[in-house]
């Protein structure tokens, strides 16, 4: 990397600033030595004069001093004109499982029962069990890296990854993903006390990793049918004390609700056949009981929430206004679930974000495909609302809104570029979310 501080202007036909979409806007990006590119300033040609290079340098020097950087010598790169495109904030994929990125298509078949799909998941995980520990970790890193590249290619800047403990039983943190940006939720699960304790020990080991500027760490008690209530409490108490985010799958299927309320159904049958069913370890008799355990965690993500009842989400909203419901449209459609209540949830004041889930239940890891699916399924909804679900709502959910979710001074220079063609004379959110629009990712100073 250059020892100089680099400055560059990015120009586009349309730019989405925090104040709105501007025609012929510019974004000034700065990169200090050994640091990530950040947005130094934005230029609206209709309201401000274009700053001189000297003025930009003075601003950059102030920013460098603020963050304790040595700006050194400055070099202004040639302006980058992107053409007839919209320069937008990079999207945020709030929920994924990169370990299944080797699936060429979703496991099972569309409309398959949830318990039967879990059987397919278990079989898929077991299919790589003959390799040595080191080889399996290397293979996992390769697979996860493949998925991360697919996510990035679709205009995403960061993700919320659920990282499972390696099947080797190793206490090591597990496979790494090069250049990952976002929040890694270390998954804990187990009904039997010994299994739950081993999972907890592994997750705590992971949380002690050296911090990285691109990565935040959290915990993910998997789901109320697979995780003991005591383990849920441990996670909630730890996250509450330490300001750590918590994500959990909840109200994902009718089969899950049947297990909680009746202690019967396909999931119980599956766990009995596997020899892991421990009903005495599950205190919850319904979704509300689970919510009461985790509701005090400030940074709380509920994944799916397909079958949450209005009285439960309103209770949670009043208890924890920072909660986010993460809707995964492609996965929701694959299981042929009933209509997701996100519209009603949003009307009641809950924050809704989007995720791709994994290739085990989704044909693509492109969040853009999920955005377009929501647009197609809910054409009456405001397209700007849908775009916010894919950007700022996701950034807030993952605790990354200081760096991502919008284009503004000080934020990371991680963008989404949408090709809108040459014929559009006025920006339109409807046109942006149309099925014909293509997007890609762009990190500042990479061109």
C-alpha positions in Angstrom: 0.0 0.0 0.0 1.1 3.5 -0.8 2.7 5.5 2.0 0.8 8.5 0.7 -2.7 9.6 1.7 -4.9 9.2 -1.4 -7.7 11.4 -2.4 -10.2 10.7 -5.2 -13.5 12.1 -6.4 -16.3 9.7 -7.5 -18.9 11.1 -9.8 -22.2 9.5 -10.9 -25.4 10.6 -12.6 -27.3 9.9 -9.3 -25.9 9.7 -5.8 -27.9 8.9 -2.7 -26.7 11.1 0.1 -28.1 11.0 3.6 -30.3 14.0 2.6 -31.7 12.3 -0.5 -30.8 11.5 -4.1 -28.8 14.1 -5.9 -28.2 14.4 -9.6 -24.5 14.7 -10.8 -23.3 14.3 -7.2 -19.8 13.6 -6.1 -18.2 11.7 -3.2 -14.7 12.5 -2.1 -12.9 9.5 -0.7 -9.7 9.5 1.4 -7.4 6.6 2.3 -4.8 7.1 4.9 -1.8 4.7 5.0 -2.7 1.3 6.3 -6.4 2.3 6.7 -9.6 1.6 4.8 -11.0 4.2 2.4 -13.5 6.5 4.0 -15.8 9.2 2.8 -14.2 12.6 3.3 -17.1 14.6 2.0 -20.0 14.8 -0.5 -20.7 17.5 -3.1 -24.1 18.5 -4.3 -23.4 20.7 -7.4 -26.7 22.5 -6.9 -26.1 23.7 -3.4 -22.3 23.9 -2.7 -19.2 25.0 -4.6 -16.7 22.4 -5.4 -13.9 22.4 -2.8 -10.3 22.9 -4.0 -7.7 20.2 -3.5 -6.1 22.3 -0.8 -9.4 22.5 1.1 -9.8 18.8 0.9 -6.3 18.3 2.2 -6.9 20.5 5.2 -10.1 18.6 6.0 -8.3 15.3 5.6 -5.5 16.4 8.0 -8.2 17.3 10.6 -9.7 13.8 10.1 -6.4 12.1 10.4 -5.6 13.9 13.6 -9.0 13.0 15.0 -8.4 9.3 14.4 -4.7 9.4 15.4 -3.4 8.8 11.9 -0.3 10.3 10.3 -1.6 11.7 7.0 1.9 12.1 5.5 2.0 13.2 1.9 -1.1 13.6 -0.2 -1.8 12.4 -3.7 -4.9 13.2 -5.6 -5.9 10.4 -8.0 -7.7 11.2 -11.2 -11.5 11.7 -10.8 -13.5 8.5 -11.3 -16.6 9.1 -13.5 -19.0 6.2 -13.1 -21.4 7.3 -15.8 -25.2 6.8 -16.0 -25.4 4.9 -12.8 -26.7 5.4 -9.2 -24.0 5.4 -6.6 -25.7 4.1 -3.4 -24.7 2.9 0.0 -23.6 -0.7 0.1 -26.3 -3.0 1.2 -26.2 -5.0 4.5 -27.1 -8.7 4.5 -28.2 -9.3 8.0 -28.4 -13.1 8.0 -26.4 -15.8 6.3 -24.7 -19.2 6.9 -21.7 -19.2 4.6 -20.9 -22.9 5.4 -23.5 -24.0 2.9 -22.2 -22.0 0.0 -21.2 -25.2 -1.8 -24.8 -26.1 -2.3 -25.6 -25.7 -6.0 -29.3 -25.5 -5.2 -31.4 -25.5 -2.0 -31.5 -28.8 -0.2 -34.6 -30.9 -0.5 -37.5 -29.5 -2.5 -39.6 -26.3 -2.3 -42.4 -26.7 0.3 -40.5 -29.5 2.2 -41.4 -29.8 5.8 -39.0 -28.1 8.2 -38.0 -31.2 10.0 -37.3 -33.0 6.8 -35.2 -30.1 5.6 -33.2 -30.3 8.9 -32.5 -34.0 8.1 -31.0 -32.8 4.8 -28.9 -30.2 6.6 -27.5 -32.8 9.0 -26.7 -35.2 6.1 -25.0 -32.4 4.2 -22.8 -31.6 7.2 -21.9 -35.2 7.7 -20.9 -35.7 4.0 -17.5 -34.1 4.6 -16.7 -36.1 7.7 -13.9 -38.3 6.4 -11.2 -35.6 5.9 -8.6 -34.7 8.5 -9.4 -31.8 10.9 -7.0 -29.4 9.2 -8.2 -30.3 5.7 -11.8 -29.8 6.8 -11.1 -26.4 8.2 -9.3 -25.4 5.0 -12.3 -26.7 2.9 -14.7 -24.8 5.1 -12.7 -21.6 4.6 -12.7 -22.1 0.9 -16.5 -22.7 0.8 -17.2 -19.7 3.0 -14.9 -17.5 1.0 -16.8 -18.5 -2.1 -20.1 -17.5 -0.5 -18.7 -14.2 0.7 -17.5 -13.3 -2.8 -21.0 -14.1 -4.1 -22.5 -11.8 -1.5 -20.1 -9.0 -2.2 -20.7 -9.2 -6.0 -24.3 -8.3 -5.5 -23.8 -4.8 -4.0 -23.4 -5.8 -0.3 -20.9 -4.1 2.0 -21.3 -6.2 5.2 -23.1 -9.3 6.5 -24.3 -11.0 9.6 -22.8 -14.5 9.5 -23.8 -17.3 11.8 -20.7 -19.3 12.4 -21.1 -22.9 13.6 -18.6 -24.8 15.7 -16.5 -27.0 13.4 -17.6 -30.7 13.3 -14.1 -31.7 14.3 -15.0 -30.7 17.9 -12.0 -28.4 17.9 -12.0 -25.6 20.5 -10.4 -23.3 17.8 -12.6 -20.4 16.5 -13.1 -22.1 13.2 -12.6 -21.2 9.5 -11.7 -17.7 8.5 -13.1 -15.6 5.6 -10.7 -13.3 4.0 -11.8 -9.6 3.8 -15.1 -10.4 5.7 -16.9 -7.2 6.9 -19.8 -7.4 9.3 -20.8 -9.3 12.5 -20.0 -12.9 13.1 -22.5 -14.5 15.5 -21.0 -17.6 17.1 -23.6 -20.3 17.2 -24.4 -22.1 20.4 -26.8 -25.0 20.8 -27.5 -28.2 22.6 -30.2 -29.6 24.8 -28.1 -32.0 26.8 -26.1 -30.1 29.5 -22.8 -31.5 28.4 -23.4 -30.6 24.7 -24.6 -27.1 25.7 -21.6 -26.5 27.9 -19.2 -27.5 25.1 -20.9 -25.2 22.7 -20.8 -22.3 25.2 -17.1 -22.9 25.9 -16.3 -22.8 22.1 -18.3 -19.6 21.6 -16.6 -17.8 24.5 -13.2 -18.8 23.1 -14.3 -17.2 19.8 -15.3 -14.0 21.5 -11.8 -13.7 22.9 -10.2 -13.3 19.4 -8.2 -10.2 18.7 -10.5 -7.4 17.5 -10.5 -6.4 13.9 -11.7 -3.1 12.5 -14.0 -4.9 10.0 -15.5 -7.5 12.2 -17.8 -7.4 15.2 -18.6 -10.5 17.2 -21.9 -11.7 18.7 -23.7 -14.8 20.0 -26.4 -16.8 18.4 -28.4 -19.3 20.5 -29.6 -21.3 17.5 -33.3 -21.8 18.1 -35.6 -22.7 21.0 -36.0 -26.3 19.8 -32.3 -26.9 19.7 -30.9 -24.8 22.5 -31.6 -25.3 26.2 -33.4 -22.5 28.1 -30.4 -22.2 30.4 -28.1 -21.7 27.5 -30.4 -19.0 26.2 -30.1 -17.3 29.6 -26.3 -17.5 29.6 -26.2 -15.9 26.2 -28.6 -13.1 27.0 -26.9 -12.3 30.3 -23.5 -12.2 28.7 -24.7 -10.1 25.8 -26.5 -7.7 28.1 -23.5 -7.2 30.4 -20.9 -6.8 27.6 -22.9 -5.0 24.9 -22.6 -8.0 22.5 -25.3 -8.5 19.8 -27.5 -11.5 19.9 -29.2 -13.2 17.0 -31.6 -16.2 17.2 -33.9 -18.1 14.9 -37.5 -17.7 16.2 -41.0 -18.5 15.1 -39.5 -19.9 11.9 -42.0 -22.7 11.3 -45.3 -24.1 12.5 -43.4 -27.2 13.5 -41.3 -25.2 16.0 -44.5 -23.7 17.6 -45.9 -27.2 17.9 -42.8 -28.5 19.7 -43.0 -25.6 22.1 -46.7 -25.7 22.9 -47.4 -29.4 22.7 -44.0 -31.2 22.9 -45.1 -33.2 19.8 -44.7 -33.0 16.0 -42.1 -33.7 13.3 -39.2 -31.9 15.1 -39.7 -34.0 18.3 -39.8 -37.2 16.1 -36.6 -36.2 14.4 -34.8 -35.4 17.7 -36.0 -38.7 19.3 -34.6 -40.6 16.3 -31.3 -38.8 16.7 -31.3 -39.5 20.5 -31.0 -35.8 21.4 -34.5 -35.0 22.6 -34.4 -33.5 26.1 -37.8 -31.8 26.7 -36.9 -31.1 30.4 -34.2 -28.6 29.1 -36.8 -26.5 27.3 -38.8 -24.4 29.7 -40.5 -22.3 27.0 -44.1 -23.2 26.2 -44.4 -20.6 23.5 -42.7 -17.8 21.7 -43.4 -15.2 24.4 -41.4 -17.3 26.9 -38.4 -17.2 24.7 -38.8 -13.4 24.1 -38.8 -12.9 27.9 -35.4 -14.5 28.1 -33.7 -12.4 25.4 -35.7 -9.2 25.4 -33.3 -7.2 27.6 -30.4 -7.6 25.1 -30.1 -4.1 23.5 -28.8 -5.3 20.1 -31.2 -8.1 19.4 -32.0 -9.7 16.0 -34.8 -12.1 15.6 -34.3 -14.2 12.5 -37.3 -15.0 10.3 -40.2 -14.4 12.8 -42.5 -15.9 10.2 -45.1 -16.9 12.7 -44.8 -14.2 15.4 -48.2 -13.0 16.7 -49.0 -9.3 16.8 -49.4 -9.3 20.6 -45.9 -10.8 21.0 -44.1 -8.4 18.6 -45.9 -5.4 20.2 -44.9 -6.6 23.6 -41.3 -6.9 22.5 -41.3 -3.5 20.8 -42.4 -1.9 24.0 -39.8 -3.8 26.0 -37.0 -3.4 23.5 -37.3 -0.7 20.8 -34.0 -1.6 19.3 -35.0 -5.1 18.2 -34.8 -6.0 14.5 -36.8 -8.6 12.6 -34.7 -10.1 9.9 -36.8 -11.3 6.9 -35.3 -13.7 4.4 -37.5 -13.5 1.3 -36.0 -16.2 -0.9 -35.9 -18.7 2.0 -39.4 -17.8 3.0 -40.7 -18.5 -0.5 -38.7 -21.7 -0.7 -40.5 -23.2 2.3 -43.8 -21.9 1.0 -44.5 -20.2 4.4 -47.6 -18.2 5.0 -47.4 -14.5 4.2 -44.7 -12.8 6.3 -46.1 -10.2 8.6 -43.3 -7.7 8.1 -45.7 -5.0 6.8 -47.7 -5.1 9.9 -44.6 -5.2 12.1 -43.2 -2.1 10.4 -46.5 -0.3 10.8 -46.3 -1.1 14.5 -42.8 0.5 14.6 -40.5 -2.5 14.4 -37.3 -2.3 12.3 -37.2 -4.8 9.5 -33.9 -5.8 7.8 -33.2 -8.4 5.1 -31.0 -11.5 4.8 -30.3 -14.1 2.2 -30.0 -17.1 4.7 -27.9 -19.8 3.0 -27.7 -21.6 -0.2 -29.2 -24.6 1.6 -32.6 -22.8 1.4 -32.0 -20.0 -1.1 -31.0 -20.2 -4.8 -28.8 -17.2 -4.5 -26.7 -15.2 -1.9 -27.5 -12.0 -3.8 -29.4 -9.7 -1.4 -30.4 -7.7 -4.5 -32.5 -10.8 -5.6 -34.2 -10.7 -2.2 -34.9 -7.0 -2.5 -36.4 -7.5 -5.9 -38.5 -10.5 -4.7 -39.9 -8.3 -1.9 -40.7 -5.6 -4.5 -42.5 -8.2 -6.7 -44.4 -9.7 -3.7 -45.4 -6.4 -2.1 -45.7 -4.0 -5.1 -47.9 -1.7 -3.0 -45.1 -0.9 -0.6 -42.9 2.2 -0.8 -39.7 1.2 -2.7 -37.7 3.5 -0.5 -38.9 1.5 2.5 -37.6 -1.7 0.9 -34.3 -0.1 0.1 -33.9 1.1 3.7 -34.5 -2.5 4.9 -31.5 -3.5 2.8 -29.2 -0.7 3.9 -29.6 1.5 7.0 -31.9 -0.9 8.9 -29.4 -3.7 8.4 -26.4 -1.5 9.4 -28.2 -0.5 12.6 -29.1 -4.1 13.4 -25.5 -5.2 13.1 -24.3 -2.2 15.1 -22.4 -0.9 12.0 -24.4 2.3 11.3 -21.5 4.5 12.2 -19.6 3.1 9.2 -22.2 1.8 6.8 -25.8 2.1 5.7 -25.6 5.6 4.1 -23.2 7.8 2.1 -21.9 10.5 4.4 -18.7 12.0 5.8 -16.7 9.6 7.9 -18.4 6.4 6.8 -16.6 3.6 5.0 -16.3 4.0 1.2 -18.2 0.8 0.4 -20.8 1.4 -2.3 -23.5 -0.2 -4.4 -23.6 0.8 -8.1 -26.9 0.4 -10.0 -26.9 0.6 -13.8 -30.0 2.7 -14.6 -29.2 3.3 -18.3 -29.1 6.5 -20.2 -32.8 7.1 -20.8 -34.0 8.0 -17.3 -34.3 11.8 -16.9 -35.4 11.8 -13.3 -34.4 9.4 -10.5 -37.0 6.9 -9.6 -37.0 4.3 -6.7 -39.4 2.2 -8.8 -36.9 2.1 -11.6 -34.1 1.3 -9.2 -35.9 -1.8 -7.9 -37.2 -3.0 -11.2 -36.3 -6.5 -12.3 -34.0 -5.2 -15.1 -31.7 -3.2 -12.9 -28.3 -4.8 -12.3 -26.0 -3.9 -9.3 -22.4 -4.4 -8.2 -20.2 -3.5 -5.3 -17.6 -0.8 -5.3 -15.0 0.0 -2.7 -13.5 3.4 -2.8 -10.2 3.8 -4.6 -10.4 0.4 -6.2 -10.8 1.7 -9.8 
